[in-house]
Every structure is written in structure tokens, then in C-alpha cells.
Amino acid sequence: MAATGFSFAEKTSRWAVLVTNVKEILPDVPHLTDDVGSLERLVGEGRVLESRQDDLRSQFQENTKKIKALISQGETLRGRLTAGLQSKFGFRSETLLKFGVKPRRAPRRKAAEKPVPQPATTPTTNTK
């Protein structure tokens, strides 16, 4: 039984099964010869396109790996350059902004916390 789904691969699979089975009875239905030939060409084109798509998917995955490696190397070098600039100009220097590096800001002191008053306790009475 041919695939029953709606994906391109399942449709082309159904087409191929139809072409194969109709070819067996083509002498009995000669008026279908042109349509069978056309569908057979479409199945061939579909297989070529699927193969091409698989190749492109493979290239895409390879490019993604290369991009990730490039990003890793770039971030390592950026970190080294940033560290070098910070050692030259200081961590808080506004000159770092020129190079796209945020200078460290002086830490801000938090306001002293106000003591929270404790609720008054009421004596409990025992009644017996």
C-alpha cells in the first residue's frame, strides 16, 4: 500500500505506485498512455528535487557548524581585545565606549534598611 499522507514524498510515492501499476495494464487502456508518461516524468523531477533539497540541507548544516565555530573564535578574540583595552585605559574609563566596551560603573551603596517594628504581643489568659 502506498503512503497515505500529504507530504511531497508521500505524494510522489503514490504517483510512482500508480505509474508502475498502470503500465502493466496500459495495452487495455491506451488512452491513458500520455498521462502515465507525464506523471512518470513528474515523479522523476520530484526525485531530482528531493535529492537537491537533501544536498542543500546538508550544506546548510555544514554552514551552521562553521558559523558557530567562527562565532566562538570571534568572541574569544573580542574578549582578549577587551581585556587589553581595559588594562590600558582602566576598567572605568569612558574611553572604552569608543571601542564598544561598556566601562564598569562604581558600585552604588544601598540605603540602610529601616528596622521593622515587631508587633506587640498580647498575653494569653488561661481560663480553667
DSSP file (Angstrom, degrees, kcal/mol; ACC not computed):
  #  RESIDUE AA STRUCTURE BP1 BP2  ACC     N-H-->O    O-->H-N    N-H-->O    O-->H-N    TCO  KAPPA ALPHA  PHI   PSI    X-CA   Y-CA   Z-CA
    1    1 A M              0   0    0      0, 0.0     3,-0.1     0, 0.0     2,-0.0   0.000 360.0 360.0 360.0 136.6    0.0    0.0    0.0
    2    2 A A        -     0   0    0      1,-0.1    12,-0.1    12,-0.1     8,-0.1  -0.320 360.0 -79.4 -75.3 161.8    1.3    3.4   -0.9
    3    3 A A        -     0   0    0      7,-0.2    -1,-0.1     1,-0.1    11,-0.1  -0.250  34.2-156.0 -60.9 149.6    1.8    6.2    1.7
    4    4 A T        +     0   0    0     -3,-0.1    -1,-0.1    10,-0.0     7,-0.0   0.368  55.3 102.7-111.7   3.6   -1.4    8.0    2.7
    5    5 A G  S    S-     0   0    0      1,-0.1    -2,-0.0     2,-0.0     0, 0.0  -0.007  73.3-119.6 -81.7-172.4   -0.1   11.3    4.0
    6    6 A F        +     0   0    0      4,-0.1    -1,-0.1     5,-0.0     2,-0.0   0.299  69.2 116.1-113.5   6.4    0.1   14.7    2.3
    7    7 A S  S  > S-     0   0    0      1,-0.1     4,-2.4     4,-0.0     5,-0.2  -0.304  77.5-111.3 -73.7 163.6    3.8   15.3    2.3
    8    8 A F  H  > S+     0   0    0      1,-0.2     4,-2.7     2,-0.2     5,-0.2   0.913 118.1  51.3 -60.4 -43.4    5.6   15.7   -1.0
    9    9 A A  H  > S+     0   0    0      1,-0.2     4,-1.9     2,-0.2    -1,-0.2   0.897 110.9  47.7 -63.0 -40.7    7.5   12.4   -0.5
   10   10 A E  H  > S+     0   0    0      2,-0.2     4,-2.1     1,-0.2    -1,-0.2   0.886 112.3  49.3 -69.4 -37.6    4.3   10.5    0.2
   11   11 A K  H  X S+     0   0    0     -4,-2.4     4,-2.4     2,-0.2    -2,-0.2   0.937 111.6  47.7 -66.1 -45.9    2.5   12.0   -2.8
   12   12 A T  H  X S+     0   0    0     -4,-2.7     4,-2.4     1,-0.2    -1,-0.2   0.854 109.6  55.1 -65.2 -31.8    5.4   11.1   -5.1
   13   13 A S  H  X S+     0   0    0     -4,-1.9     4,-2.1    -5,-0.2    -1,-0.2   0.928 108.6  47.2 -64.1 -44.1    5.4    7.6   -3.7
   14   14 A R  H  X S+     0   0    0     -4,-2.1     4,-2.4     1,-0.2    -2,-0.2   0.902 111.4  51.6 -62.6 -40.7    1.7    7.3   -4.5
   15   15 A W  H  X S+     0   0    0     -4,-2.4     4,-2.7     1,-0.2    -2,-0.2   0.916 109.1  50.2 -61.7 -43.1    2.3    8.6   -8.0
   16   16 A A  H  X S+     0   0    0     -4,-2.4     4,-2.5     1,-0.2    -1,-0.2   0.900 110.5  49.3 -64.2 -40.8    5.2    6.1   -8.6
   17   17 A V  H  X S+     0   0    0     -4,-2.1     4,-2.4     2,-0.2     5,-0.2   0.922 112.0  49.1 -63.4 -43.4    3.0    3.2   -7.4
   18   18 A L  H  X S+     0   0    0     -4,-2.4     4,-2.6     2,-0.2     5,-0.2   0.927 111.9  48.0 -61.6 -46.0    0.2    4.3   -9.8
   19   19 A V  H  X S+     0   0    0     -4,-2.7     4,-2.0     1,-0.2    -2,-0.2   0.934 112.5  49.2 -61.4 -46.1    2.5    4.7  -12.7
   20   20 A T  H  X S+     0   0    0     -4,-2.5     4,-0.7     1,-0.2    -1,-0.2   0.915 116.0  41.9 -61.0 -44.6    4.1    1.2  -12.1
   21   21 A N  H  X S+     0   0    0     -4,-2.4     4,-0.7     1,-0.2     3,-0.3   0.841 113.2  51.4 -75.8 -33.2    0.7   -0.5  -11.8
   22   22 A V  H >< S+     0   0    0     -4,-2.6     3,-0.8    -5,-0.2     4,-0.4   0.843 100.5  64.0 -72.8 -31.1   -1.0    1.3  -14.7
   23   23 A K  H >< S+     0   0    0     -4,-2.0     3,-0.8     1,-0.2    -1,-0.2   0.840  96.5  59.3 -58.9 -32.2    1.9    0.4  -17.0
   24   24 A E  H 3< S+     0   0    0     -4,-0.7    -1,-0.2    -3,-0.3    -2,-0.2   0.836 115.1  33.3 -66.3 -32.1    1.0   -3.3  -16.6
   25   25 A I  T XX S+     0   0    0     -3,-0.8     3,-1.4    -4,-0.7     4,-1.1   0.240  83.6 114.2-108.2  13.9   -2.5   -2.7  -18.0
   26   26 A L  T <4 S+     0   0    0     -3,-0.8     3,-0.4    -4,-0.4     6,-0.2   0.823  70.7  60.2 -57.7 -35.5   -1.6    0.0  -20.5
   27   27 A P  T 34 S+     0   0    0      0, 0.0    -1,-0.3     0, 0.0    -2,-0.1   0.831 106.1  49.5 -62.0 -27.2   -2.4   -2.1  -23.5
   28   28 A D  T <4 S+     0   0    0     -3,-1.4    -2,-0.2     1,-0.2     3,-0.1   0.761 122.2  32.1 -80.6 -24.6   -6.0   -2.4  -22.1
   29   29 A V    ><  +     0   0    0     -4,-1.1     3,-1.8    -3,-0.4    -1,-0.2  -0.579  67.3 162.1-130.3  69.5   -6.3    1.4  -21.6
   30   30 A P  G >   +     0   0    0      0, 0.0     3,-1.5     0, 0.0     4,-0.3   0.719  67.8  72.2 -66.1 -20.5   -4.2    3.0  -24.4
   31   31 A H  G 3  S+     0   0    0      1,-0.3     4,-0.3     2,-0.1     3,-0.2   0.638  92.6  57.9 -69.9 -11.7   -5.9    6.4  -23.9
   32   32 A L  G <> S+     0   0    0     -3,-1.8     4,-2.6    -6,-0.2    -1,-0.3   0.427  76.4  98.6 -94.2  -0.3   -4.0    6.8  -20.6
   33   33 A T  H <> S+     0   0    0     -3,-1.5     4,-2.2     1,-0.2     5,-0.2   0.897  82.9  46.8 -56.3 -46.7   -0.5    6.5  -22.2
   34   34 A D  H  > S+     0   0    0     -4,-0.3     4,-2.3    -3,-0.2    -1,-0.2   0.916 113.9  47.4 -64.3 -43.4    0.1   10.2  -22.4
   35   35 A D  H  > S+     0   0    0     -4,-0.3     4,-2.6     2,-0.2     5,-0.2   0.892 111.1  50.9 -67.0 -38.8   -1.0   10.9  -18.8
   36   36 A V  H  X S+     0   0    0     -4,-2.6     4,-2.3     2,-0.2    -1,-0.2   0.919 111.1  49.1 -63.2 -43.1    1.1    8.0  -17.5
   37   37 A G  H  X S+     0   0    0     -4,-2.2     4,-2.0    -5,-0.2    -2,-0.2   0.900 112.0  48.6 -62.7 -41.3    4.1    9.3  -19.3
   38   38 A S  H  X S+     0   0    0     -4,-2.3     4,-2.0     2,-0.2    -2,-0.2   0.916 112.6  47.3 -65.3 -42.9    3.6   12.8  -17.9
   39   39 A L  H  X S+     0   0    0     -4,-2.6     4,-2.2     1,-0.2    -2,-0.2   0.876 109.3  54.6 -67.4 -35.4    3.1   11.5  -14.4
   40   40 A E  H  X S+     0   0    0     -4,-2.3     4,-2.0     2,-0.2    -1,-0.2   0.901 107.9  49.6 -63.6 -40.6    6.2    9.4  -14.7
   41   41 A R  H  X S+     0   0    0     -4,-2.0     4,-2.6     1,-0.2    -2,-0.2   0.898 109.6  52.1 -63.9 -39.9    8.2   12.5  -15.7
   42   42 A L  H  X S+     0   0    0     -4,-2.0     4,-2.6     2,-0.2    -2,-0.2   0.889 107.1  52.2 -64.1 -38.8    6.9   14.3  -12.7
   43   43 A V  H  X S+     0   0    0     -4,-2.2     4,-2.1     2,-0.2    -1,-0.2   0.924 110.6  48.5 -62.3 -43.0    7.9   11.5  -10.4
   44   44 A G  H  X S+     0   0    0     -4,-2.0     4,-2.0     2,-0.2    -2,-0.2   0.922 112.2  47.9 -62.6 -44.6   11.4   11.7  -11.9
   45   45 A E  H  X S+     0   0    0     -4,-2.6     4,-2.6     1,-0.2    -1,-0.2   0.890 110.0  53.6 -63.1 -38.7   11.6   15.5  -11.5
   46   46 A G  H  X S+     0   0    0     -4,-2.6     4,-2.5     1,-0.2    -1,-0.2   0.900 107.8  49.5 -62.6 -40.9   10.3   15.2   -7.9
   47   47 A R  H  X S+     0   0    0     -4,-2.1     4,-2.3     2,-0.2    -1,-0.2   0.892 110.6  50.4 -66.0 -38.5   13.1   12.7   -7.0
   48   48 A V  H  X S+     0   0    0     -4,-2.0     4,-2.4     2,-0.2    -2,-0.2   0.928 111.8  47.8 -63.4 -44.3   15.7   15.1   -8.5
   49   49 A L  H  X S+     0   0    0     -4,-2.6     4,-2.6     2,-0.2    -2,-0.2   0.887 110.8  51.1 -65.5 -39.0   14.3   18.0   -6.5
   50   50 A E  H  X S+     0   0    0     -4,-2.5     4,-2.3     2,-0.2    -1,-0.2   0.911 110.6  49.1 -63.3 -41.7   14.2   15.9   -3.3
   51   51 A S  H  X S+     0   0    0     -4,-2.3     4,-2.1     2,-0.2    -2,-0.2   0.920 111.9  48.6 -62.8 -43.5   17.8   14.9   -3.9
   52   52 A R  H  X S+     0   0    0     -4,-2.4     4,-2.5     1,-0.2    -2,-0.2   0.902 110.1  51.8 -63.1 -41.0   18.8   18.5   -4.4
   53   53 A Q  H  X S+     0   0    0     -4,-2.6     4,-2.4     1,-0.2    -1,-0.2   0.892 108.1  51.6 -64.5 -38.8   16.9   19.6   -1.3
   54   54 A D  H  X S+     0   0    0     -4,-2.3     4,-2.1     2,-0.2    -1,-0.2   0.906 109.8  49.9 -63.1 -40.8   18.8   17.0    0.7
   55   55 A D  H  X S+     0   0    0     -4,-2.1     4,-2.3     1,-0.2    -2,-0.2   0.924 111.7  47.9 -62.4 -44.1   22.1   18.3   -0.6
   56   56 A L  H  X S+     0   0    0     -4,-2.5     4,-2.5     1,-0.2    -2,-0.2   0.882 109.7  52.7 -65.4 -37.8   21.1   21.9    0.3
   57   57 A R  H  X S+     0   0    0     -4,-2.4     4,-2.2     2,-0.2    -1,-0.2   0.904 109.3  50.0 -62.9 -40.7   20.1   20.8    3.8
   58   58 A S  H  X S+     0   0    0     -4,-2.1     4,-2.1     2,-0.2    -2,-0.2   0.915 111.2  48.3 -63.3 -43.5   23.5   19.1    4.2
   59   59 A Q  H  X S+     0   0    0     -4,-2.3     4,-2.7     1,-0.2    -2,-0.2   0.894 109.4  53.6 -63.6 -39.5   25.2   22.3    3.1
   60   60 A F  H  X S+     0   0    0     -4,-2.5     4,-2.3     1,-0.2    -2,-0.2   0.918 108.8  48.3 -61.5 -43.9   23.1   24.4    5.5
   61   61 A Q  H  X S+     0   0    0     -4,-2.2     4,-1.9     2,-0.2    -1,-0.2   0.889 111.5  49.9 -64.9 -39.0   24.1   22.2    8.4
   62   62 A E  H  X S+     0   0    0     -4,-2.1     4,-2.2     2,-0.2    -2,-0.2   0.919 111.0  49.4 -64.4 -43.2   27.7   22.4    7.5
   63   63 A N  H  X S+     0   0    0     -4,-2.7     4,-2.6     1,-0.2    -2,-0.2   0.887 107.9  54.3 -63.0 -38.4   27.5   26.2    7.2
   64   64 A T  H  X S+     0   0    0     -4,-2.3     4,-2.3     2,-0.2    -1,-0.2   0.908 108.3  48.8 -62.3 -41.8   25.8   26.3   10.6
   65   65 A K  H  X S+     0   0    0     -4,-1.9     4,-2.1     2,-0.2    -1,-0.2   0.917 112.2  48.7 -62.8 -42.9   28.7   24.4   12.2
   66   66 A K  H  X S+     0   0    0     -4,-2.2     4,-2.5     1,-0.2    -2,-0.2   0.894 110.2  51.5 -64.8 -39.7   31.2   26.8   10.6
   67   67 A I  H  X S+     0   0    0     -4,-2.6     4,-2.7     2,-0.2    -1,-0.2   0.918 109.2  50.1 -63.3 -43.7   29.2   29.8   11.8
   68   68 A K  H  X S+     0   0    0     -4,-2.3     4,-2.2     2,-0.2    -1,-0.2   0.902 112.0  47.7 -62.8 -40.5   29.2   28.5   15.3
   69   69 A A  H  X S+     0   0    0     -4,-2.1     4,-2.3     2,-0.2    -1,-0.2   0.913 112.0  49.9 -65.4 -42.1   33.0   27.9   15.2
   70   70 A L  H  X S+     0   0    0     -4,-2.5     4,-2.7     1,-0.2    -2,-0.2   0.904 110.2  50.3 -63.1 -42.1   33.5   31.4   13.8
   71   71 A I  H  X S+     0   0    0     -4,-2.7     4,-2.7     2,-0.2     5,-0.2   0.911 109.7  51.1 -62.2 -42.8   31.4   33.0   16.5
   72   72 A S  H  X S+     0   0    0     -4,-2.2     4,-1.8     2,-0.2    -2,-0.2   0.930 113.0  44.4 -61.4 -45.9   33.3   31.1   19.2
   73   73 A Q  H  X S+     0   0    0     -4,-2.3     4,-2.3     1,-0.2    -2,-0.2   0.910 113.6  51.0 -65.0 -42.3   36.7   32.3   17.8
   74   74 A G  H  X S+     0   0    0     -4,-2.7     4,-2.6     1,-0.2    -2,-0.2   0.906 110.0  48.6 -62.8 -42.6   35.4   35.8   17.3
   75   75 A E  H  X S+     0   0    0     -4,-2.7     4,-2.2     2,-0.2    -1,-0.2   0.862 110.0  52.6 -67.4 -35.0   34.1   36.1   20.9
   76   76 A T  H  X S+     0   0    0     -4,-1.8     4,-2.0    -5,-0.2    -2,-0.2   0.940 112.6  44.1 -63.9 -46.4   37.4   34.7   22.2
   77   77 A L  H  X S+     0   0    0     -4,-2.3     4,-2.7     2,-0.2     5,-0.2   0.894 111.7  53.3 -66.1 -39.8   39.3   37.4   20.3
   78   78 A R  H  X S+     0   0    0     -4,-2.6     4,-2.7     1,-0.2    -1,-0.2   0.908 108.6  50.8 -60.8 -41.2   36.9   40.1   21.4
   79   79 A G  H  X S+     0   0    0     -4,-2.2     4,-2.4     2,-0.2    -1,-0.2   0.903 110.5  48.5 -62.8 -41.7   37.4   39.1   25.0
   80   80 A R  H  X S+     0   0    0     -4,-2.0     4,-2.3     2,-0.2    -2,-0.2   0.927 113.1  47.1 -64.2 -44.2   41.1   39.3   24.6
   81   81 A L  H  X S+     0   0    0     -4,-2.7     4,-2.6     2,-0.2     5,-0.2   0.908 111.9  50.9 -64.3 -41.3   41.0   42.7   23.0
   82   82 A T  H  X S+     0   0    0     -4,-2.7     4,-2.6     1,-0.2    -1,-0.2   0.925 110.2  49.2 -61.4 -44.6   38.5   44.0   25.6
   83   83 A A  H  X S+     0   0    0     -4,-2.4     4,-2.1     1,-0.2    -1,-0.2   0.905 111.1  50.3 -62.0 -40.9   40.8   42.8   28.4
   84   84 A G  H  X S+     0   0    0     -4,-2.3     4,-1.7     2,-0.2    -2,-0.2   0.906 111.8  47.2 -63.8 -42.3   43.8   44.5   26.7
   85   85 A L  H  X S+     0   0    0     -4,-2.6     4,-3.0     1,-0.2     5,-0.4   0.888 111.5  51.3 -66.6 -38.4   41.9   47.8   26.4
   86   86 A Q  H  X S+     0   0    0     -4,-2.6     4,-1.8     1,-0.2    -1,-0.2   0.867 109.5  50.0 -67.2 -34.8   40.7   47.6   30.0
   87   87 A S  H  < S+     0   0    0     -4,-2.1    -1,-0.2    -5,-0.2    -2,-0.2   0.845 115.8  43.7 -71.6 -30.3   44.3   47.0   31.1
   88   88 A K  H  < S+     0   0    0     -4,-1.7    -2,-0.2    -5,-0.2    -3,-0.2   0.936 130.5  20.3 -76.5 -48.7   45.5   50.0   29.1
   89   89 A F  H  < S-     0   0    0     -4,-3.0    -3,-0.2     1,-0.2    -2,-0.2   0.627 111.7-106.6-100.4 -16.1   42.7   52.5   29.9
   90   90 A G    ><  -     0   0    0     -4,-1.8     3,-0.9    -5,-0.4    -1,-0.2  -0.055  29.3 -87.8 100.5 153.2   41.3   51.1   33.1
   91   91 A F  T 3  S+     0   0    0      1,-0.2    13,-2.9    12,-0.1    -1,-0.1   0.759 125.1  41.6 -68.8 -25.1   38.0   49.3   33.8
   92   92 A R  T 3  S+     0   0    0     11,-0.2    -1,-0.2    -6,-0.1     2,-0.2   0.323  82.8 127.7-106.4   7.2   36.1   52.5   34.5
   93   93 A S    X   -     0   0    0     -3,-0.9     3,-1.1     1,-0.1     4,-0.2  -0.419  55.5-144.9 -70.9 135.6   37.5   54.7   31.7
   94   94 A E  G >  S+     0   0    0      1,-0.2     3,-1.3     2,-0.2     4,-0.4   0.658  93.7  78.6 -71.5 -15.6   34.9   56.3   29.4
   95   95 A T  G >  S+     0   0    0      1,-0.3     3,-1.1     2,-0.2     4,-0.5   0.768  78.5  71.5 -62.9 -25.7   37.4   55.8   26.5
   96   96 A L  G X >S+     0   0    0     -3,-1.1     5,-2.2     1,-0.3     3,-1.4   0.804  83.8  68.5 -61.6 -29.0   36.3   52.2   26.4
   97   97 A L  G X 5S+     0   0    0     -3,-1.3     3,-1.6     1,-0.3    -1,-0.3   0.842  88.7  64.5 -60.1 -32.6   33.0   53.4   24.9
   98   98 A K  G < 5S+     0   0    0     -3,-1.1    -1,-0.3    -4,-0.4    -2,-0.2   0.794 106.1  44.0 -59.1 -29.0   34.8   54.4   21.8
   99   99 A F  G < 5S-     0   0    0     -3,-1.4    -1,-0.3    -4,-0.5    -2,-0.2   0.311 123.1-102.3-100.7   6.1   35.6   50.7   21.2
  100  100 A G  T < 5S+     0   0    0     -3,-1.6     2,-0.5     1,-0.3    -3,-0.2   0.706  81.1 130.5  81.4  19.7   32.2   49.4   22.1
  101  101 A V      < -     0   0    0     -5,-2.2    -1,-0.3    -6,-0.1    -2,-0.2  -0.920  56.6-131.0-109.3 129.0   33.1   48.3   25.5
  102  102 A K        -     0   0    0     -2,-0.5     2,-0.1    -3,-0.1    -8,-0.1  -0.640  23.3-131.0 -78.1 126.1   31.0   49.3   28.5
  103  103 A P        -     0   0    0      0, 0.0   -11,-0.2     0, 0.0     2,-0.2  -0.445  27.9-103.3 -72.1 151.9   33.0   50.7   31.3
  104  104 A R        -     0   0    0    -13,-2.9     2,-0.3    -2,-0.1     0, 0.0  -0.534  35.9-135.3 -73.6 140.9   32.4   49.3   34.7
  105  105 A R        -     0   0    0     -2,-0.2     3,-0.1     1,-0.1    -1,-0.0  -0.664  25.0 -97.9 -95.5 152.4   30.4   51.6   36.9
  106  106 A A        -     0   0    0     -2,-0.3    -1,-0.1     1,-0.1     2,-0.1  -0.460  48.9-104.0 -66.3 137.9   31.1   52.4   40.5
  107  107 A P        -     0   0    0      0, 0.0     2,-0.4     0, 0.0    -1,-0.1  -0.391  33.6-131.5 -65.9 140.5   29.0   50.2   42.8
  108  108 A R        -     0   0    0     -2,-0.1     2,-0.3    -3,-0.1    -3,-0.0  -0.740  15.9-124.6 -94.0 140.0   26.2   52.1   44.4
  109  109 A R        -     0   0    0     -2,-0.4     2,-0.2     1,-0.0     3,-0.1  -0.630  23.1-127.1 -82.7 139.6   25.6   51.8   48.1
  110  110 A K        -     0   0    0     -2,-0.3     3,-0.1     1,-0.1     2,-0.1  -0.580  30.2-101.4 -82.4 148.1   22.2   50.6   49.1
  111  111 A A        -     0   0    0     -2,-0.2    -1,-0.1     1,-0.1     3,-0.1  -0.385  47.6 -94.1 -65.6 146.4   20.3   52.7   51.6
  112  112 A A        -     0   0    0      1,-0.1     2,-0.2    -2,-0.1    -1,-0.1  -0.351  44.6-110.5 -62.8 140.7   20.4   51.3   55.2
  113  113 A E        -     0   0    0     -3,-0.1    -1,-0.1     1,-0.1     3,-0.0  -0.523  26.3-125.5 -75.7 137.7   17.4   49.2   55.9
  114  114 A K        -     0   0    0     -2,-0.2     2,-0.1     1,-0.1    -1,-0.1  -0.633  32.0-107.4 -79.9 138.0   14.9   50.6   58.4
  115  115 A P        -     0   0    0      0, 0.0    -1,-0.1     0, 0.0     0, 0.0  -0.426  29.7-127.8 -66.9 139.4   14.3   48.2   61.3
  116  116 A V        -     0   0    0     -2,-0.1     2,-0.1     1,-0.0    -3,-0.0  -0.772  23.1-124.1 -89.2 123.0   10.9   46.6   61.1
  117  117 A P        -     0   0    0      0, 0.0     3,-0.0     0, 0.0    -1,-0.0  -0.436  23.4-126.6 -68.4 139.0    8.9   47.1   64.3
  118  118 A Q        -     0   0    0     -2,-0.1     3,-0.1     1,-0.1     2,-0.0  -0.643  28.6-104.6 -85.3 141.8    7.7   43.8   65.8
  119  119 A P        -     0   0    0      0, 0.0     2,-0.1     0, 0.0    -1,-0.1  -0.341  40.2-103.5 -64.9 144.0    4.1   43.5   66.6
  120  120 A A        -     0   0    0      1,-0.1     2,-0.4    -3,-0.0     0, 0.0  -0.429  34.1-131.6 -67.2 138.6    3.1   43.8   70.2
  121  121 A T        -     0   0    0     -2,-0.1    -1,-0.1    -3,-0.1    -3,-0.0  -0.755  12.8-143.6 -94.5 139.2    2.4   40.5   71.8
  122  122 A T        -     0   0    0     -2,-0.4     2,-0.1     1,-0.0     0, 0.0  -0.834  23.4-112.4-100.9 137.8   -0.7   40.2   73.9
  123  123 A P        -     0   0    0      0, 0.0     2,-0.4     0, 0.0    -1,-0.0  -0.408  28.7-131.6 -69.0 141.5   -0.6   38.0   77.0
  124  124 A T        -     0   0    0     -2,-0.1     2,-0.5     2,-0.0     0, 0.0  -0.739  15.8-143.7 -92.6 141.4   -2.7   34.9   76.8
  125  125 A T        -     0   0    0     -2,-0.4     2,-0.6     2,-0.0     0, 0.0  -0.875   3.4-144.9-107.9 136.2   -5.0   34.1   79.6
  126  126 A N        -     0   0    0     -2,-0.5     2,-0.6     2,-0.0    -2,-0.0  -0.874  14.5-167.9 -98.0 123.6   -5.7   30.6   80.7
  127  127 A T              0   0    0     -2,-0.6    -2,-0.0     1,-0.1     0, 0.0  -0.940 360.0 360.0-115.6 114.7   -9.2   30.0   81.9
  128  128 A K              0   0    0     -2,-0.6    -1,-0.1     0, 0.0    -2,-0.0   0.347 360.0 360.0-130.2 360.0   -9.8   26.9   83.7
